Amino acid sequence: MTSDNPDPRPDAKNPPPGTGDGRHELWFTRRDDQVCGPYPQRSIGRFLILGRLRPDDQVSLDRETWWRIDQRPHLIPEELQNAHTPEGRERLEQARLREDERRRERRDDNPPAEIRERRKGDRRCPESPATISHRQQWAEILERPAPPWSEWVRGPRPWIAGGLAVTLAIGLLLAFGIALERDPGPNCEQAAGPGVNWNYCDKAGADLRDADLTGASLHSTRLAGARLHGARLTDADLRFADLALAGLEGANLAGANLTGADLIQARLVDANLENANLAHANLTDADLSGARLDAAYLSRSIWTDGRICARDSVGSCD
């Protein structure tokens, strides 16, 4: 009989988190009664980094006893555990880019027998065409050619210039008595307000009708199904935010940065998107009736009908 075991106390079927090195463990995953796998521990960490798994999804070694992933801390990568700090957020972004790059590497055509056995069948859960297309947009970002100054950055000159800049900055601070304020990082418990920092927070289904979130930092924030009717989100940072099924009727998103945002089936009726950056955003089945898109940047975004907009699309999907 299949059972859920939320109790993290060790027993015969519930070993303490982190027992063993995990190298030979194969984990099944479950979400909404859909079971996938098995996957090695490293793949679980990779899926968490890429957002294909969430800490509240379930895992099992035998498909009988299930735990939430956050009840097995050894499965959660260090980059996610420290995402609440500025340094941790930067490391998480680097890890996501690194894992996306690895996704494109070709697999060995003649792997060992053990690997061939693991590859039998389709262990990966099916994804919607919109999700696959959205990931392709990520790949395009990663495949962009390096800027001409990238070679200069790799040499010793940046360190010299950086040292001079730091010295100058310290001198200015001492001369004028300016105290540096340490970035407190995101505060998911802070009330809605202008400039609030909810980066990476889970606000799915939140009631934020008529909220003033002007200039808010909502990078990678989960706002799926949130009620944002009439909300003021001008100049907000909504890069890679999850706004699927969100109610944004009459919301003011003028000048907002929605690069890579997930807006699948979002309701944007009469919303103001003037001068918003929607590059690589996913607008599949979104309702844009009456929405204002003057000067909105739509380069390579996925339009409501599934079309991919041209790189120079502004104001409409060309």
KAFENSUL-V878166 format. One record per residue. N is the residue number from 1. PHI is phi in whole degrees, -180 to 180 (* if undefined). Layout:
((N,PHI) (N,PHI))
This chain:
((1,*) (2,-77) (3,-140) (4,-101) (5,-127) (6,-77) (7,-80) (8,-80) (9,-69) (10,-69) (11,-154) (12,-63) (13,-107) (14,-133) (15,-66) (16,-62) (17,-56) (18,84) (19,-66) (20,75) (21,-90) (22,76) (23,-68) (24,-107) (25,-83) (26,-118) (27,-108) (28,-90) (29,-119) (30,-142) (31,-146) (32,53) (33,68) (34,-97) (35,-101) (36,-131) (37,117) (38,-85) (39,-126) (40,-70) (41,-56) (42,-63) (43,-69) (44,-60) (45,-61) (46,-65) (47,-63) (48,-65) (49,-62) (50,-82) (51,85) (52,-76) (53,-125) (54,-118) (55,-58) (56,-91) (57,-70) (58,-108) (59,-134) (60,-154) (61,-93) (62,-132) (63,63) (64,-116) (65,-102) (66,-120) (67,-131) (68,-68) (69,-60) (70,-72) (71,-90) (72,-124) (73,-57) (74,-69) (75,-86) (76,-91) (77,-62) (78,-60) (79,-62) (80,-80) (81,-65) (82,-110) (83,-70) (84,-82) (85,-107) (86,-57) (87,-66) (88,-66) (89,-64) (90,-66) (91,-65) (92,-66) (93,-62) (94,-64) (95,-65) (96,-63) (97,-63) (98,-63) (99,-69) (100,-65) (101,-66) (102,-65) (103,-59) (104,-87) (105,-70) (106,-76) (107,-83) (108,-61) (109,-73) (110,-134) (111,-77) (112,-61) (113,-59) (114,-61) (115,-69) (116,-60) (117,-64) (118,-67) (119,-81) (120,-62) (121,78) (122,-111) (123,-87) (124,-90) (125,-67) (126,-65) (127,-122) (128,-71) (129,-56) (130,-65) (131,-66) (132,-63) (133,-63) (134,-64) (135,-65) (136,-63) (137,-65) (138,-59) (139,-62) (140,-63) (141,-62) (142,-70) (143,-88) (144,-62) (145,-64) (146,-66) (147,-65) (148,-63) (149,-89) (150,-65) (151,-65) (152,-62) (153,-66) (154,-76) (155,-85) (156,-78) (157,-60) (158,-60) (159,-68) (160,-65) (161,-63) (162,-65) (163,-62) (164,-64) (165,-65) (166,-64) (167,-61) (168,-63) (169,-64) (170,-63) (171,-62) (172,-65) (173,-64) (174,-67) (175,-67) (176,-104) (177,65) (178,-91) (179,-91) (180,-77) (181,-99) (182,-76) (183,-64) (184,-74) (185,79) (186,-67) (187,-129) (188,-69) (189,-92) (190,-68) (191,-67) (192,-61) (193,-178) (194,-58) (195,75) (196,-60) (197,-106) (198,-116) (199,-55) (200,65) (201,-80) (202,-102) (203,-119) (204,-59) (205,73) (206,-66) (207,-91) (208,-124) (209,-62) (210,62) (211,-71) (212,-96) (213,-116) (214,-57) (215,67) (216,-67) (217,-100) (218,-126) (219,-64) (220,60) (221,-74) (222,-90) (223,-123) (224,-59) (225,71) (226,-69) (227,-97) (228,-121) (229,-59) (230,71) (231,-70) (232,-102) (233,-122) (234,-61) (235,60) (236,-76) (237,-94) (238,-117) (239,-60) (240,58) (241,-72) (242,-95) (243,-117) (244,-60) (245,64) (246,-72) (247,-94) (248,-118) (249,-60) (250,71) (251,-73) (252,-103) (253,-113) (254,-60) (255,73) (256,-72) (257,-99) (258,-112) (259,-56) (260,70) (261,-69) (262,-96) (263,-119) (264,-60) (265,59) (266,-70) (267,-102) (268,-113) (269,-61) (270,60) (271,-76) (272,-101) (273,-116) (274,-64) (275,62) (276,-76) (277,-99) (278,-112) (279,-59) (280,63) (281,-75) (282,-107) (283,-108) (284,-56) (285,61) (286,-72) (287,-98) (288,-109) (289,-58) (290,74) (291,-72) (292,-98) (293,-120) (294,-58) (295,62) (296,-73) (297,-89) (298,-120) (299,-58) (300,59) (301,-78) (302,-93) (303,-76) (304,-59) (305,-96) (306,93) (307,-68) (308,-100) (309,-69) (310,-67) (311,-63) (312,-100) (313,-70) (314,-136) (315,86) (316,-158) (317,-85) (318,-101))
